[in-house]
Amino acid sequence: MEQQSAVERFNRSAHVRLHEIEDRALQQFVDHLGTTRSKLLKKIIRELIGLGPDLLDQEWKAFEDLVYQLAAVGRNLNQLLKAIHTGKMTMTSTDQALIEAVRDKVDQVRNEVVTVIDRSCNRWVKDGLR
């Protein structure tokens, strides 16, 4: 099968006529989100037809920060467990409390991720209509 070029894959366009007030409001929204009209409209369409979530730039930044922090936590946990398993360290009640606190933070992160995805999937839905 032949590879399609980007131009061939994205060969459809949508044209919309707006009143001046609609155009200004759209531009203010685009500026507020820090994106372009094209990207915003594509995101709206993708999410409306169920091809989302299609995250906005701020949301990608939050995910990148989240991945960085989770990686750091994972490295620390690996080091801790390695020390426990090799006998260099024994687990105390303080260690157990720390592990429970980490578990709670992981649950919190999971809930945040679910919230972001849910918000992305439903951001254009008004009054429960899709």
Backbone as a ProteinNet text record, in pm:
[ID]
protein_1_A
[PRIMARY]
MEQQSAVERFNRSAHVRLHEIEDRALQQFVDHLGTTRSKLLKKIIRELIGLGPDLLDQEWKAFEDLVYQLAAVGRNLNQLLKAIHTGKMTMTSTDQALIEAVRDKVDQVRNEVVTVIDRSCNRWVKDGLR
[TERTIARY]
83	0	87.6	49.3	126.2	103.5	209.2	197.1	135.6	41.5	-18.6	62.8	73.2	140.5	44.4	99.4	15.8	-91.9	-59.2	-157.2	-271.6	-240	-343.9	-430.6	-370.6	-446.8	-538.4	-494.5	-571.4	-616.8	-699.6	-737.3	-877.5	-936.2	-1067.7	-1056.2	-1136.6	-1137.5	-1281.7	-1298.6	-1431.5	-1425.6	-1524.6	-1532.3	-1657.8	-1642.3	-1754.3	-1763.8	-1883.7	-1907.1	-1959.2	-1896.1	-1932.4	-1970.5	-2060.3	-2087.3	-1966	-1951.8	-1835.6	-1822.4	-1931.4	-1926.6	-1884.4	-1929.7	-1890	-1740.9	-1694.7	-1554.6	-1465.5	-1503.6	-1425.4	-1423.8	-1540.8	-1549.2	-1463.5	-1469.8	-1387.5	-1240	-1199.2	-1058.5	-1014.1	-1099.6	-1065.3	-1047.1	-1133.9	-1125.1	-996.1	-964.8	-842.3	-720.4	-720.4	-608.6	-596.4	-709.8	-711.4	-651.9	-681.8	-631.3	-489.8	-440.7	-305.1	-290.6	-389.7	-385.9	-421.8	-452.8	-496.2	-641.3	-705.5	-844.1	-854.8	-763	-765.1	-752.5	-654.7	-634.8	-755.4	-809.8	-925.1	-1045.7	-1076.9	-1192.3	-1173	-1051.5	-1024.5	-1043.6	-996.9	-1015.4	-1163.5	-1240.1	-1384.1	-1449.8	-1420	-1480.8	-1439.2	-1309.6	-1261.9	-1329.5	-1344.1	-1405.4	-1555.7	-1620.3	-1764.2	-1798.5	-1711.6	-1741.6	-1678.8	-1621.7	-1570.2	-1427.5	-1350.6	-1210.4	-1116.1	-1172.6	-1092.9	-1050.8	-989.8	-962.6	-846.9	-859.9	-756.6	-715.7	-607.4	-571.1	-521.2	-550.6	-500.2	-356.5	-285.7	-144	-120.6	-206.2	-189.5	-205.8	-298.3	-320.7	-202.8	-141.9	-22.7	90.3	103.6	207.2	186.3	59.7	29.4	66.1	36.9	71.5	222.9	294.2	439.8	497.9	445.6	490.9	457	338.9	295	386.1	418.4	505.3	643	694	824.9	821.8	717.5	706.6	686.4	603.7	580.8	707.7	785.7	911.2	1004.8	1009.1	1093.6	1045.7	914.9	859	890.8	876.1	905.3	1050.1	1141.7	1283.9	1309.3	1250.8	1270	1211.5	1094.2	1033	1117.4	1169.2	1254.9	1378.6	1437.7	1556.4	1520.6	1406.5	1361.2	1334.8	1262.3	1231.2	1355.6	1448.1	1573.2	1648.9	1651.6	1719.9	1650.7	1519.5	1444.6	1470.3	1462.5	1478.6	1621.1	1719.6	1858.3	1900.7	1810.1	1839.1	1918.1	1942.6	2016.5	1928.7	1801.3	1708.8	1590.8	1539.1	1417.6	1304.6	1185.3	1069.6	1017.2	1006	953.2	810.3	746.6	611.3	613	721.4	734.8	741.2	816.8	825.1	688.1	615.2	481.2	390.8	401.4	321.1	360	488.6	536	479.9	484	430.8	281.5	209.3	65.6	42.3	127.8	115.3	141.2	241.3	269.9	151.5	94.5	-23.3	-136.9	-156.9	-262.4	-234.5	-108.8	-72.4	-93.8	-59.8	-82.2	-231	-313.8	-459.5	-505.3	-446.8	-481.2	-444	-326.5	-282	-376.2	-413.8	-506.7	-637.8	-688.9	-812.8	-797.6	-682.7	-656.7	-655.3	-590.7	-584.5	-725.8	-803.9	-942.2	-1021.2	-1001.2	-1071.5	-1035	-906	-862.5	-922.3	-918.7	-973.7	-1124.1	-1192.4	-1336.7	-1372.2	-1297.8	-1322.1	-1299.2	-1194.9	-1166.2	-1276.5	-1325.2	-1430.1	-1562.7	-1584.5	-1714.6	-1710.6	-1597.7	-1586.6	-1680.3	-1719.1	-1804.8	-1949.3	-1977.5	-2112.8	-2190.6	-2305.6	-2388.8	-2523.1	-2566	-2694.4	-2704.4	-2592.2	-2594.5	-2610.3	-2603.1	-2616.7	-2479.3	-2467	-2340	-2368.3
-118.1	0	124.6	220.5	342	438.5	502.3	600.3	729.3	784.8	911.5	1026.1	1131.9	1250.4	1323.5	1415.2	1492.2	1568.8	1618.5	1693	1601.6	1477.8	1383	1340	1324.9	1283.2	1394	1517.2	1631.5	1714.6	1653.5	1723	1781.8	1789.4	1849.4	1975.4	2072.4	2194.5	2234.8	2311.2	2361.1	2513.4	2572.1	2718	2760.3	2858.1	2904	3055.1	3102.5	3247.1	3288.2	3389	3434.3	3581.5	3616.8	3758.6	3816.2	3944.4	4009.3	3975.7	3978.5	3948.5	3803.4	3711.2	3570.6	3553.8	3624.7	3617.8	3670.1	3782.3	3838.8	3743.1	3686	3593.9	3469.7	3417.5	3301.1	3335.1	3450.1	3488.8	3508.1	3565.1	3580.9	3444.5	3350.7	3216.4	3148.3	3161.6	3104.3	3163.6	3295.4	3362.2	3316.1	3303.3	3259.4	3119	3030.6	2893.3	2880.6	2984.8	2980.2	2883.5	2878.8	2787	2864.5	2794	2858	2820.1	2894.6	2864.7	2724.5	2693.8	2563.6	2450.1	2460.7	2356.4	2344.7	2457.9	2455.9	2390.7	2430.5	2373.1	2223.8	2183.6	2041.8	1964.3	2019.9	1955.5	1940.7	2045.3	2041	1930.3	1926.1	1825.4	1684.9	1664.3	1531.1	1484.8	1573.8	1535.7	1513.1	1593.7	1576.9	1444.1	1396.7	1270.9	1150.5	1173.3	1061.8	1021.8	1106.6	1075.8	1140.4	1194.7	1259.1	1157.9	1195	1334	1387.2	1509.7	1579.2	1696.7	1681.1	1774.9	1908	2013.3	2146.2	2156.9	2259.7	2273.3	2275.5	2347.1	2353.7	2215.5	2136.5	2002.4	1910.2	1924.3	1845.6	1882.1	2010.7	2056.1	1991.5	1987.2	1923.9	1775.8	1708	1566.6	1545.8	1633.1	1621.1	1636.9	1735.6	1754.6	1632.3	1578.9	1460.9	1341.3	1319.2	1207.5	1224.1	1345.7	1371.8	1337.3	1383.3	1358	1209.5	1144.3	1000.6	920.4	960.4	890.7	903.2	1021.3	1041.9	955.3	950.4	866.4	719.8	678.1	539.6	502.9	591.9	564.4	550.8	640.5	633.7	505.1	465.9	341.6	220.7	219.7	109	97.3	211.4	210	159.5	203.9	160.5	10.2	-39.2	-182.4	-267.6	-218.6	-292.6	-305	-196.5	-199.1	-295.3	-299.6	-391.2	-535.7	-562.8	-699.6	-753.4	-667.5	-713.1	-718	-679	-685.4	-567.9	-468.4	-350.3	-261.1	-290.6	-205.8	-291.2	-263.8	-331.2	-229.5	-280.6	-191.4	-163	-36.5	5.5	55.4	89.1	144.3	278.9	350.8	478.1	451.7	347.8	310.9	270.2	193.4	151.1	273.2	369.8	492	568.9	569.8	637.2	569.2	436.5	362.6	388.1	394.7	424.8	566.8	660.9	798.4	804.9	729.3	724.5	664.8	555.9	494.9	596.5	674.7	776.7	882	920.6	1018.6	961.3	835.3	771.2	769.1	738.4	742.9	883.7	982.3	1121.6	1157.1	1113.6	1139.1	1071	946	873.7	950.9	1000.9	1077.8	1206	1270.5	1392	1360.8	1250.2	1210.2	1182	1108.5	1079	1208.1	1303.6	1431.9	1506.8	1510	1580.2	1514	1383.3	1312.2	1333	1324.4	1344.6	1486.2	1584.3	1723.2	1741.3	1678.9	1688.8	1625	1510	1439.9	1513.9	1593.6	1657.4	1809.7	1866.1	2011.8	2082.1	2017.7	2083.3	2036.7	1952.6	1901.9	2000.7	2039.4	2133	2065.3	2070.5	2014	1864.3	1793.8	1649	1601.5	1692.8	1653.6	1636.7	1538.7	1516.7	1520.4
0	0	0	-77.1	-92.7	22.4	72.4	180	125.1	201.9	161.9	220.6	144.8	196.7	289.8	368.4	461.3	386.6	269.4	189.6	147.3	111.1	69.7	187.3	305.4	423.1	472.8	462.4	510.4	391	305.9	183.6	188.9	304.3	317.4	400.3	368.3	448.4	475.1	577.9	614.3	613.2	554.8	549.9	624.1	709.5	790.1	777.4	755.9	753.2	889.2	944.3	1078.2	1076.9	1166.7	1190.3	1262.2	1255.9	1315.3	1464.2	1537.1	1681.1	1706.5	1620.9	1633.9	1605	1503.3	1465.2	1577.7	1636.4	1747.7	1866.7	1898.2	2011.8	1986.5	1865.3	1831.1	1845.7	1794.3	1801.9	1946.8	2029.4	2170.7	2237.6	2203.5	2258.6	2212.1	2084.7	2028.3	2098	2114.9	2181.3	2326.8	2393.3	2533.1	2547	2453.4	2458	2404.1	2337.8	2284.2	2169	2082.1	1968.8	1842.3	1736	1612	1585.6	1498.4	1462	1403	1314.9	1248.4	1349.6	1439.3	1539.2	1631.8	1672.9	1762.7	1696.4	1574.8	1505.9	1479.9	1447.3	1426.3	1556.6	1667.6	1797.2	1830.6	1807.1	1835.5	1754	1626	1538.4	1581	1607.3	1647.8	1776.1	1870.5	1997	1981.2	1898.7	1877.8	1811.9	1722.4	1652.8	1721.9	1839.8	1918.3	1888.2	1823.3	1795.3	1896.3	2002.1	2106.2	2209.6	2316.9	2347.5	2264.1	2226.6	2151.7	2239.3	2311.1	2415.4	2360.6	2435.1	2403.7	2453.3	2406.3	2440.8	2592	2667.3	2813.2	2875.9	2821.5	2874	2843.7	2724.6	2692.8	2787.8	2819.4	2912.1	3048.9	3094.8	3223.3	3219.6	3108.5	3097.5	3094.8	3024.9	3022.2	3162.6	3237.9	3376	3460.7	3440	3513.4	3484.9	3360.8	3323.1	3387.3	3388.3	3449.4	3598.2	3667.2	3810.5	3840.2	3760.1	3781.2	3758	3659.9	3633.4	3753.9	3813.7	3931.5	4048.3	4069.1	4176	4148.2	4023.5	3987.5	4014.1	3981	4007.4	4157.2	4235.8	4380.8	4439.4	4392.9	4441.1	4403.2	4281.7	4238.6	4328.1	4360.7	4446.9	4586.5	4637.6	4769.5	4772.2	4674.5	4670.6	4649.7	4570.7	4550.8	4682.8	4758.7	4888.4	4984.4	4982.5	5069.7	5028.1	4898.1	4848.6	4864	4861.7	4878	5024.3	5114.1	5256.9	5309.1	5228.1	5272.7	5361	5360.7	5434.5	5478.8	5594	5637.6	5639.1	5625.7	5616.3	5757	5787.6	5916.9	5899.1	6010.5	6002.1	5928.9	5940.9	5868	5718.4	5680.3	5539.4	5486.2	5566.4	5526.4	5506.1	5595.9	5583.4	5456.5	5426.3	5305.3	5180.8	5179.2	5063.8	5048.4	5158	5151.6	5100.6	5141.3	5093.4	4942.4	4897.1	4753.2	4678.6	4733.6	4671.4	4659.7	4765.8	4763	4656.2	4641.4	4538.1	4398.3	4380.3	4250.3	4219.1	4318.2	4298.4	4261.9	4326.8	4298.4	4154	4110.6	3973.2	3874.7	3904.4	3817.1	3804.6	3916.4	3912.8	3831.7	3842	3763.5	3613.7	3577.3	3436.7	3385.2	3462.2	3422.5	3406.4	3496.1	3488.3	3361.3	3328.3	3206.7	3083	3078	2962.7	2954	3066.5	3067.9	3024.1	3075.8	3036.9	2886.8	2833.8	2691.7	2609	2654.2	2578.7	2583	2685.5	2703.9	2695.7	2656.2	2660.6	2562.3	2456	2356.8	2368.3	2464.2	2481.7	2565.7	2516.7	2588.9	2617.2	2740.4	2781.2	2751.7	2762.2	2745.1	2601.9	2504.9	2364.3	2303.6	2221.9	2151.5	2004.8
[MASK]
++++++++++++++++++++++++++++++++++++++++++++++++++++++++++++++++++++++++++++++++++++++++++++++++++++++++++++++++++++++++++++++++++

